[in-house]
Amino acid sequence: MSLVMASATPLVLLRLFEIHDVHVVTGAPDFVFTSETQSPRLFLRKLVLDCGAVQADALTVDRLASLQKYSETAVQPRDSILATEVEWLNSIKADLVVSDVVPVACRAAAEAGIRSVCVTNFSWDFIYAKYVMAAGYHHRSIVWQIAEDYSHLPAFRDVIDVPLVVRRLHKSRKEVRKELGIGEDVKLVILNFGGQPAGWKLKEEYLPSGWLCLVCGASDTQELPPNFVKLPKDAYTPDLIAASDCMLGKTGYGTVSEALAYKLPFVFVRRAYFNEEPFLRNMLEFYQSGVEMIRRDLLTGHWKPYLERAISLKPCYEGGKWWRENKLHLKFAVAAHILQETAIDKNYTSDKLSGARRLHDAIILGYQLQRVLGRDVIIPEWYTNAENELGLSTGSPTSQMSESNSITDLCTEDFEILHGDLQGLSDTMSFLNCLVELNNVSDSEKNNGKRQMCEHKAAAGLFNWEEDIFVTRAPGRLDVMGGIADYSGSLVLQVPIREACHVAMQRNNPSIHRLWKHALARQNAKGQGPMPVLQILSYGSELSNRGPTFDMDLSDFMEGEQPISYEKAKKYFVQDPSQKWAAYVAGTILVLMKEFGVCFEDSISMLVSSAVPESKGVSSSASVEVASMSAIAAAHAFQGLDHLQADKVHLCFGVNLFRQSYTYFARLSICPRDLALPCQKVENHIVGAPCGVMDQMTSACGEANKLLAMVCQPAEIVGLVAIPSHIRFWGIDSGIRNSVGGADYGSVRIGAFMGQKMIKAMASTRLSQSLSSANGVSPDELDNDGLELLEAEASLDYLCNLSPHRYEALYVKLLPESMLGETFLEKYTDHGDTVTVINKKRTYGVTAAAKHPVYENFRVKAFKALLTSATSDEQLTALGELLYQCHYSYSACGLGSDGTERLVQLVQEMQHGKVFRCENGTLYGAKITGGGSGGTIQQRYKSATGYLPFIFEGSSPGAGKFGYLRIRRRISPKS
């Protein structure tokens, strides 16, 4: 019997080739297999069939390079690879193909009519799907192709779990230490990064006194301090790991498995864009084996608090007992037995699921890594049942109000509300209840041994409960009309949704501020005494791969006497991609410093908890920014300045400065509109996402169950439009992620500004020609109206100020369909947009991107007028038609997706199908409007795609209407 293994685990082979010929197809060096296995039945064939993930450095995956490399390796030569592999499999008469989830190997086995098995802990469509967000729509075909290749076996549906696979020990801890000349009294850490960050120099002071560090992967030329020991390249790391007191490195299946098996505390640093990490990290946390180190502290040598914390852990994973006591190949025996049984048809599971079903799963895999309201789990949501998620997270606010009384009683029993009103919002009540529970985390862990998530522990130590805490709330928004035309000055219609972000914020004098241990150690190391520190915790971050905490000295925002530039702040936050999220929160502080002269002399603690799903097009980022800035403004409503110079105003939002007993007070008051604009600056200049202003404006200024009508020039509110009682709006999640920071959104914005620049140039040329030809013509004969229009168009501030008929009459035929960035810059110098940068090597669509805002502005005006017209079927049909036109114009820019196209198609089928027309209403437009059919579309979409979508329904007040809560924990008599 012949077995084919693509990139096999060497020790699994030990059991297999006792009775089988084993052909290994791999790009790895021979010694990887021959060092552990010697057999005449082992055949090695050198061939690379996939490329994995390309590393930018030891801690960061290069997403674009990974997709490009995979395309070069397995997509472009795909047909020839399949033909060659099918022919080869038949020539050796293979009985089973085993791969570490190589997509083309699965497909080749299927075409050769051979059974195949994947041995892995992930799939490449899951890994690559999230990379597509950064790369752009044109790379999505890679994910679909991988999913389709997997569809020929029931991968990740019929799963056989095996114990953690780890390498066996050759020597005991005592033997290893004796060979190294290291006594048992010396604390030993092994540095295991598989290569080190470029330009990183290890220093003696990085280690606590009395410690030694074993360094894996050091270059031959690298010089190390005396307390660091360079290991040979062929050193057997399992023995060294087991002989150490803790390990410092990056997460990976091998390192995590061996740390758990040998009960070794693992100090780990997050790997950017490494999608396996949440699972590995949660396993370390569950078995009390992991301590997370911030990348900044790794590179600056701030290791001591992490190492000391690590050796105090008591790892409790027992799955490695057989390895430690018997040194048996137990795990490999299990895996080999399963493969053997499968090969002889004893353990073979038929393909119960069609290829189309597995392809549909791809929608769920990589695009669903975000928090869902009501969930508190430790694995990404795609891993669980979509129906259960929906049951936990849907329902209108009115249906939830029945529960509010008991929650209110609980909140008011534990917190005294000194300012503000809960307004009957159940999510705010739940958030306050969450704050109540935080103070009990440490006690519950001590008393009943219950393990707590890392973020819960950090949150419990965030606040001084005896002091005031400020709570703010900002909702996401549903884009009814206007969409991506906001940055071109369009009228938009937006409604705040039910889901919102909450922020709890507290300011304290640095001398009494509660600091996390690593932040305290870093401050003590500076020897400057207590200084203002910002600490932020992102609740629910464990469901993604971002770090749950962020902290910084507020002095890092200063350069001498002035705040740092936005560009420097942007670079500051991108240093560690796992903490880049903090730019949305901490960035609000820098904007207040730069734009309004605010000086922060107190420390700040912030807890951010958002139920607005990320990358679903409902402004999750804007809700975080607005809630954060609202909390900061609320907490700094009054600030005593008696110890400052009288001529220096430190808080100057609408400053009311008056003299009283030689003490100066400044009132930090800001209206919702004036808060939204600086929040947009956070996203544009610090985060680097080129969004318009409608997201922040809706989150700040919106009102429940009303459309916010706003002209984005830059942010002028026209009014609030009541939604007629016979009309309802829904948002339905297609399951495919998007991002305003993604490549597609930015390129369309650039294309629109290119078009505007070209139109202005055309108008200027026409104006010059008209004026030249008018020489000698009497004033009565001049077409002054035409000249005035050309003058306005030659200085066009916003593309939406150009009327559709002028666009069609004068400009559309002269605009190129697309243009290379370099060609545009040579002719026009710049495109006039301060938040995007033209890539010289990229081609941008111009006609569609410029046409959309011109016509969208007209469509939104018509939509607004129709809402107030007489109720009729014609009214609803016209509203729906405008929605359809908006959708197709948006898609023409290249921003659509398979999921949204399918949703529109389903709506149209229902609208025109007689069976769906009834007295309860029907659907009229592509954005799921109408009277009561949202659930039907939900089920039909599930039938069409296999994915049960989340429905956004209901509305809630914006941050301005909610205001803020000032609360204080009630201290019981016993306390």
ZAMARGU-4260 file (C-alpha; in steps of 0.2 Angstrom, whole numbers, plus 5000, padded with zeros to 4 digits):
<rodrens>
0) 5000/5000/5000 | 5007/5017/4996 | 5003/5033/5006 | 5007/5050/4999 | 5011/5064/5012
5) 5013/5082/5008 | 5024/5091/5020 | 5021/5077/5033 | 5026/5077/5052 | 5042/5066/5053
10) 5038/5056/5068 | 5020/5051/5062 | 5030/5042/5048 | 5038/5030/5062 | 5022/5020/5063
15) 5017/5021/5045 | 5031/5015/5035 | 5032/4999/5045 | 5019/4992/5033 | 5017/5005/5020
20) 5028/5014/5006 | 5027/5032/5011 | 5031/5045/4998 | 5034/5063/5005 | 5031/5078/4994
25) 5040/5093/5002 | 5051/5108/5000 | 5059/5105/5017 | 5077/5099/5018 | 5080/5080/5019
30) 5087/5080/5037 | 5070/5085/5043 | 5064/5068/5039 | 5079/5057/5039 | 5086/5063/5056
35) 5071/5054/5065 | 5067/5041/5052 | 5078/5028/5043 | 5068/5016/5031 | 5070/5010/5013
40) 5051/5012/5012 | 5053/5031/5014 | 5053/5041/4997 | 5056/5060/4996 | 5051/5070/4982
45) 5056/5089/4982 | 5041/5100/4976 | 5033/5116/4984 | 5014/5115/4982 | 5010/5130/4994
50) 5019/5144/5002 | 5011/5146/5019 | 5012/5164/5026 | 5026/5176/5021 | 5034/5184/5036
55) 5039/5202/5035 | 5049/5200/5051 | 5049/5188/5066 | 5033/5195/5073 | 5023/5200/5058
60) 5015/5191/5043 | 5015/5201/5027 | 4997/5199/5020 | 5000/5205/5003 | 5016/5196/5000
65) 5008/5180/5006 | 4993/5181/4994 | 5005/5186/4980 | 5017/5171/4984 | 5002/5159/4984
70) 4996/5165/4968 | 5013/5163/4960 | 5015/5146/4968 | 4999/5137/4966 | 4986/5148/4956
75) 4995/5153/4941 | 5003/5136/4937 | 4987/5127/4944 | 4982/5118/4928 | 5000/5110/4925
80) 5002/5106/4944 | 4985/5096/4944 | 4989/5087/4928 | 5007/5082/4934 | 5001/5077/4952
85) 4986/5067/4945 | 4998/5057/4933 | 5011/5054/4947 | 4998/5048/4960 | 4992/5036/4947
90) 5009/5030/4943 | 5014/5025/4961 | 4997/5018/4964 | 4994/5028/4979 | 4980/5023/4991
95) 4979/5038/5002 | 4985/5056/5001 | 4988/5065/5018 | 4993/5083/5018 | 4995/5097/5031
100) 4980/5105/5022 | 4988/5109/5005 | 4973/5114/4994 | 4980/5108/4978 | 4984/5091/4986
105) 4966/5088/4991 | 4960/5093/4973 | 4973/5082/4965 | 4968/5067/4975 | 4950/5070/4971
110) 4954/5070/4952 | 4964/5054/4954 | 4950/5046/4963 | 4960/5043/4979 | 4955/5046/4997
115) 4963/5061/5006 | 4965/5067/5024 | 4971/5083/5031 | 4981/5084/5047 | 4980/5101/5053
120) 4973/5114/5065 | 4967/5127/5052 | 4963/5129/5034 | 4971/5141/5022 | 4954/5149/5016
125) 4952/5154/5035 | 4970/5161/5035 | 4970/5170/5019 | 4952/5176/5020 | 4956/5190/5032
130) 4971/5195/5022 | 4959/5199/5007 | 4953/5214/5017 | 4970/5222/5015 | 4973/5216/4998
135) 4957/5221/4989 | 4943/5212/4980 | 4953/5206/4966 | 4961/5193/4977 | 4945/5185/4984
140) 4946/5172/4970 | 4961/5164/4979 | 4950/5161/4994 | 4935/5154/4984 | 4947/5142/4974
145) 4955/5136/4990 | 4938/5132/4998 | 4933/5124/4982 | 4948/5113/4983 | 4944/5108/5000
150) 4926/5104/4995 | 4932/5087/4989 | 4934/5080/5006 | 4923/5084/5022 | 4937/5095/5029
155) 4933/5103/5046 | 4915/5095/5047 | 4920/5077/5051 | 4934/5080/5063 | 4944/5067/5072
160) 4953/5076/5087 | 4970/5070/5092 | 4981/5075/5107 | 4994/5088/5105 | 5008/5082/5095
165) 5025/5086/5103 | 5043/5080/5100 | 5050/5067/5112 | 5063/5071/5125 | 5081/5064/5122
170) 5088/5070/5139 | 5082/5075/5156 | 5082/5092/5163 | 5096/5088/5175 | 5107/5081/5160
175) 5104/5096/5149 | 5108/5108/5163 | 5124/5098/5167 | 5130/5099/5149 | 5127/5118/5149
180) 5135/5120/5166 | 5120/5128/5173 | 5115/5125/5191 | 5097/5122/5197 | 5098/5138/5207
185) 5099/5148/5191 | 5083/5154/5183 | 5083/5150/5164 | 5073/5157/5150 | 5074/5151/5132
190) 5072/5164/5119 | 5063/5155/5104 | 5057/5167/5090 | 5063/5157/5075 | 5073/5171/5070
195) 5074/5189/5078 | 5067/5206/5073 | 5079/5215/5062 | 5091/5227/5070 | 5087/5220/5088
200) 5101/5220/5100 | 5100/5210/5116 | 5107/5219/5132 | 5112/5213/5149 | 5100/5223/5158
205) 5085/5215/5149 | 5086/5200/5162 | 5083/5200/5180 | 5098/5197/5191 | 5103/5179/5192
210) 5094/5174/5176 | 5102/5167/5160 | 5094/5166/5143 | 5096/5153/5130 | 5095/5161/5112
215) 5088/5150/5098 | 5091/5156/5080 | 5105/5169/5083 | 5116/5173/5068 | 5134/5167/5068
220) 5140/5185/5069 | 5128/5191/5083 | 5137/5196/5099 | 5128/5192/5115 | 5129/5199/5133
225) 5137/5188/5146 | 5120/5182/5153 | 5114/5177/5135 | 5120/5160/5128 | 5120/5157/5110
230) 5113/5139/5105 | 5120/5129/5090 | 5109/5129/5075 | 5106/5110/5077 | 5102/5111/5096
235) 5087/5099/5100 | 5075/5112/5107 | 5063/5101/5116 | 5076/5095/5128 | 5081/5114/5131
240) 5063/5119/5133 | 5060/5106/5146 | 5076/5111/5155 | 5071/5129/5156 | 5060/5139/5169
245) 5050/5148/5156 | 5050/5152/5137 | 5050/5169/5129 | 5044/5168/5111 | 5030/5169/5098
250) 5015/5158/5097 | 5014/5143/5085 | 5007/5126/5086 | 5024/5118/5090 | 5030/5130/5103
255) 5013/5131/5112 | 5011/5112/5112 | 5028/5109/5119 | 5026/5122/5132 | 5010/5114/5138
260) 5016/5096/5137 | 5031/5100/5148 | 5022/5112/5159 | 5033/5127/5155 | 5027/5145/5157
265) 5026/5154/5141 | 5029/5172/5139 | 5023/5176/5122 | 5022/5191/5110 | 5007/5192/5098
270) 5011/5189/5080 | 5002/5202/5068 | 4990/5194/5056 | 4993/5177/5063 | 4975/5170/5062
275) 4979/5154/5072 | 4984/5164/5087 | 4967/5166/5096 | 4965/5148/5098 | 4983/5145/5104
280) 4983/5160/5116 | 4966/5154/5124 | 4973/5137/5127 | 4988/5144/5136 | 4977/5155/5146
285) 4965/5141/5150 | 4979/5130/5157 | 4987/5144/5166 | 5003/5143/5156 | 5004/5160/5147
290) 5009/5178/5150 | 5007/5190/5136 | 5021/5203/5133 | 5018/5219/5124 | 5029/5220/5108
295) 5035/5237/5114 | 5042/5230/5130 | 5050/5215/5121 | 5060/5227/5110 | 5065/5239/5123
300) 5070/5226/5136 | 5056/5228/5148 | 5056/5210/5152 | 5057/5208/5171 | 5039/5210/5176
305) 5034/5197/5163 | 5047/5184/5168 | 5043/5186/5186 | 5025/5184/5183 | 5028/5168/5172
310) 5038/5158/5185 | 5024/5161/5198 | 5011/5152/5186 | 5006/5134/5190 | 5003/5126/5173
315) 4989/5113/5174 | 4989/5104/5157 | 4990/5085/5160 | 4989/5079/5142 | 5008/5078/5141
320) 5010/5066/5156 | 5014/5051/5145 | 5027/5061/5136 | 5036/5066/5152 | 5035/5050/5161
325) 5036/5037/5147 | 5044/5046/5133 | 5032/5036/5122 | 5026/5041/5104 | 5009/5041/5110
330) 5002/5056/5100 | 5010/5050/5084 | 5004/5032/5087 | 4986/5039/5088 | 4988/5049/5072
335) 4996/5035/5063 | 4983/5023/5068 | 4969/5035/5062 | 4978/5036/5045 | 4980/5018/5043
340) 4962/5014/5047 | 4957/5027/5034 | 4968/5020/5021 | 4960/5003/5023 | 4942/5010/5023
345) 4939/5006/5041 | 4938/5024/5047 | 4933/5033/5030 | 4919/5045/5031 | 4910/5048/5014
350) 4909/5065/5007 | 4892/5069/5015 | 4893/5087/5010 | 4893/5094/4993 | 4907/5105/4986
355) 4895/5119/4985 | 4891/5117/5004 | 4910/5118/5008 | 4912/5133/4997 | 4898/5142/5006
360) 4907/5139/5022 | 4921/5151/5016 | 4909/5165/5018 | 4909/5161/5037 | 4927/5157/5040
365) 4938/5172/5038 | 4925/5185/5037 | 4917/5182/5053 | 4930/5187/5066 | 4921/5200/5077
370) 4911/5201/5093 | 4893/5198/5093 | 4881/5206/5105 | 4877/5195/5120 | 4892/5182/5117
375) 4906/5179/5129 | 4916/5165/5122 | 4934/5162/5119 | 4934/5156/5101 | 4930/5166/5085
380) 4911/5166/5081 | 4914/5157/5064 | 4918/5141/5074 | 4900/5140/5081 | 4883/5138/5075
385) 4875/5154/5066 | 4858/5150/5072 | 4863/5151/5090 | 4872/5167/5087 | 4856/5175/5080
390) 4845/5169/5094 | 4857/5177/5106 | 4859/5193/5097 | 4843/5198/5089 | 4827/5206/5094
395) 4820/5224/5095 | 4824/5236/5109 | 4806/5236/5114 | 4806/5217/5116 | 4820/5219/5128
400) 4813/5232/5139 | 4803/5220/5149 | 4819/5214/5156 | 4825/5231/5161 | 4817/5234/5177
405) 4827/5220/5186 | 4843/5225/5178 | 4840/5243/5183 | 4837/5238/5201 | 4854/5229/5201
410) 4863/5244/5193 | 4856/5256/5205 | 4859/5245/5220 | 4877/5244/5216 | 4880/5261/5208
415) 4874/5278/5213 | 4870/5288/5197 | 4876/5305/5201 | 4872/5312/5183 | 4862/5306/5168
420) 4848/5295/5164 | 4849/5276/5158 | 4834/5281/5146 | 4828/5263/5148 | 4842/5256/5137
425) 4845/5238/5141 | 4862/5237/5134 | 4868/5252/5145 | 4860/5243/5160 | 4870/5227/5155
430) 4886/5237/5153 | 4884/5244/5171 | 4880/5226/5177 | 4897/5221/5169 | 4906/5234/5179
435) 4898/5228/5195 | 4905/5210/5191 | 4922/5216/5187 | 4926/5221/5205 | 4922/5203/5210
440) 4934/5194/5198 | 4949/5193/5209 | 4939/5187/5224 | 4929/5173/5214 | 4946/5167/5207
445) 4953/5165/5224 | 4938/5158/5232 | 4932/5145/5220 | 4947/5143/5208 | 4937/5148/5193
450) 4949/5153/5179 | 4946/5171/5172 | 4950/5177/5155 | 4965/5188/5154 | 4955/5204/5149
455) 4943/5201/5164 | 4958/5202/5176 | 4965/5217/5168 | 4948/5226/5168 | 4946/5222/5187
460) 4962/5231/5191 | 4958/5246/5180 | 4947/5258/5191 | 4947/5265/5208 | 4930/5260/5213
465) 4929/5273/5226 | 4930/5287/5213 | 4918/5293/5200 | 4917/5284/5183 | 4910/5292/5167
470) 4900/5281/5155 | 4896/5286/5138 | 4887/5277/5123 | 4888/5279/5105 | 4878/5269/5092
475) 4883/5262/5075 | 4873/5268/5060 | 4864/5261/5045 | 4867/5269/5028 | 4850/5272/5021
480) 4856/5283/5007 | 4871/5293/5003 | 4885/5280/5006 | 4902/5284/4999 | 4896/5300/4992
485) 4899/5309/5009 | 4917/5314/5005 | 4911/5322/4989 | 4899/5333/4999 | 4882/5324/4996
490) 4866/5325/5006 | 4865/5309/5016 | 4851/5300/5026 | 4857/5289/5040 | 4849/5281/5055
495) 4858/5276/5071 | 4856/5257/5075 | 4852/5248/5091 | 4870/5241/5093 | 4882/5253/5102
500) 4899/5256/5110 | 4900/5260/5128 | 4915/5268/5136 | 4919/5269/5155 | 4932/5282/5159
505) 4940/5288/5175 | 4953/5301/5178 | 4964/5301/5193 | 4979/5310/5200 | 4995/5300/5195
510) 4999/5297/5213 | 4984/5287/5216 | 4981/5279/5199 | 4980/5260/5198 | 4993/5254/5186
515) 4995/5237/5178 | 5010/5228/5184 | 5020/5230/5168 | 5016/5249/5167 | 5020/5251/5185
520) 5037/5243/5182 | 5041/5253/5167 | 5037/5269/5176 | 5048/5264/5191 | 5062/5260/5179
525) 5062/5278/5173 | 5064/5284/5191 | 5053/5300/5188 | 5039/5296/5200 | 5021/5295/5196
530) 5017/5303/5179 | 5001/5304/5169 | 4997/5287/5161 | 4984/5281/5149 | 4977/5263/5151
535) 4964/5256/5139 | 4955/5239/5139 | 4946/5233/5124 | 4932/5221/5130 | 4929/5206/5119
540) 4946/5207/5110 | 4949/5189/5114 | 4937/5185/5100 | 4949/5193/5088 | 4968/5194/5087
545) 4970/5211/5094 | 4978/5214/5111 | 4966/5217/5125 | 4976/5231/5134 | 4985/5246/5129
550) 4995/5258/5139 | 5006/5273/5136 | 5014/5288/5145 | 5004/5303/5140 | 5020/5312/5138
555) 5023/5301/5123 | 5011/5313/5114 | 5022/5328/5117 | 5037/5334/5108 | 5045/5347/5119
560) 5031/5359/5123 | 5020/5354/5108 | 5009/5339/5104 | 5017/5327/5091 | 5011/5327/5073
565) 4997/5316/5067 | 5010/5307/5056 | 5021/5303/5070 | 5006/5297/5080 | 5001/5286/5066
570) 5018/5278/5065 | 5017/5276/5084 | 5002/5265/5083 | 5007/5254/5069 | 5022/5248/5077
575) 5013/5234/5085 | 4998/5229/5074 | 4990/5219/5088 | 4988/5236/5097 | 4984/5247/5082
580) 4966/5247/5088 | 4971/5259/5102 | 4973/5273/5089 | 4954/5274/5088 | 4953/5278/5107
585) 4969/5286/5112 | 4969/5296/5096 | 4954/5306/5103 | 4966/5313/5116 | 4979/5319/5104
590) 4966/5327/5093 | 4959/5337/5108 | 4977/5342/5112 | 4981/5348/5095 | 4965/5356/5089
595) 4959/5363/5106 | 4974/5365/5117 | 4969/5353/5130 | 4982/5348/5142 | 4980/5331/5152
600) 4988/5331/5168 | 4979/5317/5176 | 4980/5299/5172 | 4966/5291/5162 | 4958/5273/5163
605) 4946/5268/5149 | 4936/5252/5146 | 4929/5250/5129 | 4915/5238/5125 | 4907/5238/5108
610) 4892/5228/5102 | 4893/5236/5085 | 4900/5222/5073 | 4917/5226/5065 | 4919/5227/5046
615) 4900/5225/5043 | 4898/5243/5036 | 4889/5250/5051 | 4902/5261/5058 | 4910/5252/5072
620) 4925/5263/5072 | 4915/5279/5072 | 4905/5273/5087 | 4921/5269/5097 | 4928/5286/5093
625) 4913/5296/5097 | 4910/5286/5114 | 4928/5289/5118 | 4929/5307/5115 | 4912/5310/5124
630) 4919/5301/5139 | 4935/5311/5139 | 4924/5327/5137 | 4912/5322/5151 | 4926/5318/5163
635) 4935/5335/5160 | 4919/5345/5161 | 4927/5356/5175 | 4945/5357/5179 | 4954/5367/5192
640) 4969/5377/5185 | 4975/5386/5201 | 4992/5378/5200 | 4994/5384/5182 | 5000/5400/5174
645) 4985/5412/5172 | 4989/5416/5154 | 4989/5398/5149 | 4971/5390/5145 | 4973/5371/5147
650) 4955/5366/5142 | 4947/5377/5129 | 4932/5368/5121 | 4920/5383/5121 | 4930/5390/5135
655) 4921/5399/5149 | 4935/5406/5159 | 4932/5416/5175 | 4941/5422/5190 | 4936/5416/5207
660) 4947/5417/5222 | 4963/5417/5211 | 4958/5400/5204 | 4954/5398/5185 | 4941/5386/5179
665) 4939/5381/5161 | 4923/5372/5155 | 4925/5358/5143 | 4909/5358/5134 | 4907/5353/5116
670) 4891/5350/5105 | 4888/5334/5096 | 4892/5341/5079 | 4909/5349/5085 | 4913/5332/5093
675) 4910/5322/5077 | 4922/5333/5067 | 4938/5330/5078 | 4933/5311/5079 | 4934/5311/5060
680) 4951/5318/5061 | 4956/5303/5072 | 4951/5291/5059 | 4958/5301/5044 | 4975/5306/5051
685) 4979/5294/5065 | 4971/5278/5060 | 4974/5282/5042 | 4956/5277/5036 | 4949/5289/5022
690) 4931/5290/5028 | 4919/5304/5026 | 4911/5312/5041 | 4893/5305/5040 | 4898/5290/5052
695) 4904/5301/5066 | 4890/5313/5064 | 4876/5300/5064 | 4884/5292/5080 | 4885/5309/5089
700) 4870/5318/5082 | 4857/5305/5078 | 4840/5301/5086 | 4831/5285/5088 | 4819/5280/5074
705) 4824/5296/5064 | 4834/5298/5048 | 4848/5311/5050 | 4848/5322/5035 | 4865/5330/5032
710) 4874/5339/5019 | 4893/5334/5020 | 4900/5351/5017 | 4908/5348/5028 | 4894/5343/5041
715) 4878/5353/5040 | 4863/5345/5047 | 4848/5349/5037 | 4836/5341/5049 | 4829/5325/5056
720) 4817/5315/5045 | 4804/5305/5054 | 4802/5287/5046 | 4784/5285/5041 | 4774/5272/5051
725) 4772/5261/5035 | 4790/5260/5031 | 4804/5250/5040 | 4822/5249/5036 | 4833/5234/5040
730) 4852/5230/5037 | 4856/5212/5033 | 4874/5206/5035 | 4880/5196/5020 | 4894/5188/5030
735) 4908/5196/5020 | 4919/5209/5029 | 4923/5226/5022 | 4933/5240/5029 | 4935/5259/5025
740) 4953/5256/5028 | 4954/5243/5014 | 4962/5245/4997 | 4945/5246/4987 | 4937/5260/4997
745) 4952/5271/4996 | 4955/5268/4978 | 4937/5273/4974 | 4939/5289/4984 | 4955/5293/4975
750) 4946/5290/4958 | 4932/5302/4963 | 4944/5316/4968 | 4954/5312/4952 | 4937/5315/4942
755) 4934/5331/4952 | 4951/5338/4948 | 4949/5334/4929 | 4931/5342/4929 | 4938/5358/4936
760) 4952/5358/4924 | 4940/5355/4909 | 4928/5369/4916 | 4943/5381/4918 | 4948/5377/4900
765) 4930/5380/4893 | 4929/5396/4904 | 4945/5403/4896 | 4939/5399/4879 | 4923/5407/4882
770) 4931/5423/4888 | 4943/5423/4874 | 4929/5422/4861 | 4919/5435/4870 | 4931/5449/4866
775) 4922/5462/4857 | 4905/5455/4860 | 4893/5467/4869 | 4887/5463/4887 | 4870/5460/4881
780) 4875/5446/4870 | 4886/5437/4883 | 4879/5421/4891 | 4882/5427/4909 | 4873/5412/4916
785) 4884/5400/4907 | 4900/5409/4912 | 4894/5409/4930 | 4891/5390/4930 | 4908/5387/4922
790) 4916/5398/4935 | 4908/5388/4949 | 4913/5372/4941 | 4931/5378/4938 | 4932/5380/4957
795) 4921/5366/4962 | 4924/5362/4981 | 4913/5347/4981 | 4909/5335/4967 | 4891/5334/4972
800) 4888/5352/4968 | 4889/5347/4950 | 4871/5344/4943 | 4869/5328/4934 | 4863/5337/4918
805) 4879/5347/4917 | 4889/5332/4921 | 4881/5323/4906 | 4881/5338/4894 | 4899/5343/4897
810) 4911/5331/4906 | 4906/5313/4905 | 4912/5309/4888 | 4929/5318/4892 | 4933/5308/4908
815) 4944/5292/4905 | 4937/5276/4912 | 4953/5274/4922 | 4970/5281/4924 | 4987/5276/4930
820) 4992/5286/4946 | 5008/5291/4938 | 5000/5298/4922 | 4988/5308/4933 | 5001/5316/4944
825) 5012/5321/4929 | 4997/5330/4922 | 4988/5337/4937 | 5001/5337/4951 | 4989/5331/4965
830) 4971/5326/4967 | 4966/5338/4981 | 4962/5325/4994 | 4972/5327/5011 | 4968/5310/5018
835) 4973/5298/5003 | 4989/5296/4993 | 4990/5291/4975 | 5000/5276/4971 | 5009/5279/4955
840) 5009/5261/4950 | 4991/5258/4952 | 4977/5261/4940 | 4961/5270/4947 | 4944/5269/4940
845) 4938/5287/4936 | 4922/5287/4927 | 4911/5276/4939 | 4919/5284/4955 | 4915/5302/4949
850) 4898/5298/4942 | 4892/5290/4958 | 4892/5305/4970 | 4885/5317/4956 | 4870/5305/4954
855) 4869/5299/4972 | 4866/5317/4978 | 4851/5319/4967 | 4844/5302/4972 | 4846/5306/4991
860) 4836/5322/4988 | 4823/5313/4979 | 4822/5300/4992 | 4820/5313/5006 | 4806/5321/4996
865) 4797/5305/4993 | 4797/5300/5012 | 4786/5315/5015 | 4774/5312/5000 | 4757/5304/5001
870) 4757/5285/5006 | 4754/5275/4990 | 4762/5260/4981 | 4770/5272/4969 | 4779/5280/4983
875) 4786/5264/4990 | 4790/5258/4972 | 4799/5274/4969 | 4809/5273/4985 | 4814/5256/4981
880) 4820/5260/4964 | 4831/5274/4971 | 4839/5261/4982 | 4842/5249/4968 | 4850/5263/4957
885) 4861/5267/4972 | 4866/5249/4974 | 4871/5247/4956 | 4880/5263/4955 | 4890/5258/4971
890) 4894/5241/4964 | 4900/5249/4947 | 4913/5257/4957 | 4920/5240/4962 | 4914/5239/4980
895) 4900/5226/4979 | 4902/5208/4984 | 4894/5191/4979 | 4884/5192/4996 | 4876/5209/4993
900) 4872/5205/4975 | 4863/5189/4981 | 4853/5199/4994 | 4848/5211/4981 | 4843/5197/4969
905) 4832/5189/4983 | 4823/5206/4987 | 4819/5208/4969 | 4812/5190/4967 | 4801/5193/4983
910) 4796/5211/4977 | 4790/5204/4960 | 4783/5187/4966 | 4764/5188/4969 | 4765/5175/4983
915) 4774/5188/4994 | 4762/5202/4992 | 4750/5202/5006 | 4742/5214/5018 | 4757/5214/5030
920) 4768/5222/5016 | 4782/5217/5005 | 4800/5222/5000 | 4802/5237/4989 | 4821/5240/4989
925) 4838/5232/4989 | 4842/5238/5006 | 4829/5227/5014 | 4815/5240/5017 | 4797/5237/5017
930) 4784/5229/5030 | 4789/5214/5039 | 4798/5202/5027 | 4816/5204/5035 | 4815/5186/5043
935) 4810/5179/5026 | 4825/5186/5017 | 4836/5180/5031 | 4830/5162/5029 | 4831/5163/5010
940) 4848/5170/5011 | 4853/5155/5022 | 4845/5143/5009 | 4855/5151/4995 | 4872/5152/5004
945) 4872/5141/5019 | 4875/5157/5030 | 4862/5163/5042 | 4864/5182/5042 | 4863/5194/5056
950) 4849/5207/5055 | 4851/5225/5060 | 4834/5231/5066 | 4829/5244/5078 | 4836/5261/5083
955) 4844/5270/5097 | 4849/5288/5102 | 4865/5296/5097 | 4879/5300/5109 | 4872/5318/5110
960) 4855/5313/5116 | 4862/5300/5128 | 4874/5312/5136 | 4884/5304/5149 | 4882/5295/5166
965) 4893/5299/5181 | 4892/5285/5193 | 4900/5279/5209 | 4901/5262/5217 | 4891/5260/5233
970) 4901/5254/5247 | 4892/5242/5258 | 4892/5243/5277 | 4902/5227/5277 | 4915/5234/5266
</rodrens>
